[in-house]
Amino acid sequence: MKQIIIKELRNIVGEDDFSVSTAKLYAYAFDASIHRSMPDVVVRPTNTDEVVKIVKLANKHKVPIIPRGAGTALCGHSVPIDGGIVLDMQKMNKIKEIKVGDLYCVVEPGIIYAILGAELAKYGFSFPPEPGSSDVCTVGGMVATNASGTRAIKYGATRDYVMGLEVVLPNGNVMKCGTRTLKNASGYQIERLIVGSEGTLGIVTEITLRVQPLPQQRAVAVAAFSTLEGAGQCVSNIIAKPITPSALEIMDKVCIEAVNRAMKLNLPVCEAILLIEVDGHPQVVKEDVERINKVCMDSGAVSVDFTTEKKRMEQLWAGRKGVLPSLSRYSDNFISVSLADDMAVPMSQVPSAIVAYQKIAKNNGIVVGTYGHAGDGNLHTKVLIDPLKKEHWKNAEKAVGEIYNITLKLGGTVTGEHGVAISKAPYMRIERSSSIETMKNIKKAFDPNNIMNPHKMFQWDRGIITHLRYPVRE
């Protein structure tokens, strides 16, 4: 990168929020995915004006610019494939306004989800999507990927709560889109297009979110099953009853053993468990508990244990959130890597999907932990391998392709909440083949110089076992 660009960037943000040191650049070379590539410079803007100046400079010199939140993305979203400028948005972290009387709040993109949640709770409200990384992820990152989590079955994903956005476009212009009203029928809803665009269309600098009242009560059940297929069928049976839980999660035996080993939770040792949460008025919760208990037992559960004790519920959800890191302790020789990790299928196809995933893992000689938001069909598979062995990566890549193929055959999608970036790109191109050209045209209209997070999603035309952060041996 030209020294004149580096000098101007330093002048825009100041010495403390600018770095070209090798150590800091290395820290920004990867996110929570398997990929890594070094940036040329890292800057941390503190306001929209600074973002505008940085973007105008990048556009003038046709330098790639990669927005980054907390780096919790699992598919390589903030990995700077062509180097360039990493724009760390974490210093833009203010809560500008909370107006529960109008059911919205206004925040900057760097605000941590859990911090926003704690403030909203003081008013008796929440921003419900709550991804697994909620303690550390930023709301801006959630907007970039249309993130969601355990409660999406009842409360939806990030896009369902974004009412308006302020976005710095690739030419440096500031666009305000959306409204602060619950209804909006005025023209194209550009804010909904920006959500899930993964930093390829512009830099989000302000977010207006709809908020939701907190429920009066919650209850959580642990239902144990002797077969993975039985647990999957129970998911479909609950949805068809009809009952809409606030969360309905599945964990297979691999995940159960990993969590018990790492977190000492003493979850039932069986082939699979369901974590089922209901919420609302206490009488409604009581009735839903009784109905769900019956459905579980009729579906072959060997035990169903409900609790309304806050501490126990927190332990159970901590265990569910702890699956990803716990899987790396499942075996002394393997770690968990994010490959085919958040497919979604119609809820009725959950039993077929989870059985197929386990069969694929066995046929390819790898270990796969299956878990996820089964209530909305969003399943996670974490591949356990020795990341230093090339053969393990080859087997994993083959299995991943088969997992995505069966997912699409079942009427599913390659990503329910984590986004595409690099790790899902080849399979997203298959899934969205008839609309790829339209996506390219939209990208070109917004970003003719292709400076915004280039080579992601439909622009990625290589494989997924690439730019690895691991020193793979031949």
Summary of the structure (lengths in Angstrom):
residues: 474
radius of gyration: 22.2
end to end distance: 33.0
largest distance: 70.1
contacts: 1733
relative contact order: 0.12
helix: 39%
strand: 22%
